[in-house]
Amino acid sequence: ESGSASSGEFVLWVMVGTTLQKIHVTVPRTLYVDCSRKVEHVSKGDVQVKQVEKHLPHNKASGHLYEVSMPERVFRSTNWIEDHLKPLGGGPNDRRQKVVQSVYGMSSPLMLR
């Protein structure tokens, strides 16, 4: 079988009428990134980024909140923050400043989402 629960890839066996069907399902990793200032959010390839408004845990105020969805393999293998969230209107020195305040993810395993 391809994939495993830790890779976000699952194989489901579904009974349709009297036929057993094999279905491959991929569950993306979805995180919420709270930034201190507005960033250029780049959706490319398997990574989708969009600005959202959500309530954060412990009633924490959100500056600029972005929802980032990606396959588990991308999450584990690349530096997706630097590739997809870049400070707006800054020069090369602005990259050194802390833009990302917090990163939030669901505490449930991929299999239960």
N, C-alpha and C positions, 0 to 999 in steps of 0.2 A: 504494500500500500504506500502511496506517496504521502509525505508529510507526517506530522505528529501534532498532538495538542499544543506542544510548546512552539511549533512553527506557525500556528494559526491556520493550518490546513487540516480539514477533516473529510472523511469519507462516510457518507450516510447511505444506508440501505433502506429504501422506501418501497413499500408494497403499493403498487398502482393497479387496482383491480386484482387480477390474479398473477401479475408479473412483478418480480422483484427487480428494482432499478437501483443502479449504483450512481450516486450523485457526489461530486466533489464540491466542497464549500470552503471558501477562504474567509476568515474573519479578520478584518484589519485591526491594527493597533490604533486606538484613538486617544490622543492626549490633548490637554488644554494647557497652553503656554501663556502665562501672564507676563507682559512686558512693561517696562517702566515708561516707554515711549512708543510711538507708532513705528512700525517696521514695514519694510517692503516684503510682502509675503508672496512667495513664488511657488505656484503649483506646477510641478513638472514630473513627468514619468508617473511612478506609482504613488507619489506623495501629493496629497491634496491639503491645501491650507486655506482657511477662511476666517475672517474676523467674526466673532460672535459675542453675544451678551448672555452671561450665565451667572448664577449665584455661586460663589466660591465657598468652600468649607469654612466654618467658623466665622461666617459673615465678613470675610476678608474683602476689602474693596479691590476691585480690579482696575488696573490702569488701561491696558489694551490687551484684550484676551483673544487668542487665536486657537481654533480647533485644527489639529493636525492629524490626518489619518494616513496610515501607511501599512504595507505588509510587514509582518513580524520580521522577516529577513532583512528588510531595509532598516528597521528600528535597531536591530542587533548589530548590523554591519557597517553603518555609516554615521557620520557626524551630521545628522539631518538638521540640527538647529542652525549651524553655520551655513549650510547649503540652501535653506529655505526661508530663514528669517533674518533679514539684513536691515540695520538701522537706516532710516530715511535721511537724506540730506546731509550725510556725513562724509568725512574724508577717511583715509586709511587709519587714522588714530582713533576714530570713533568705534572701531571694531573691538578695541581693547576695553572700552567702557562696558560695564555690566548693563545689558539691556534686558535680559531674561531675569525676572524676579522669582518666578516659581513655575514648576511643571506639575500638573495634576493628571492622574490616570485613574481608571477604575480599579478598585481593589479586587474585583472578581476575576477568576481565571478566564482565558479565552473560551474555553469549552462551555462556560455558563452564560456567555453574552448572547 
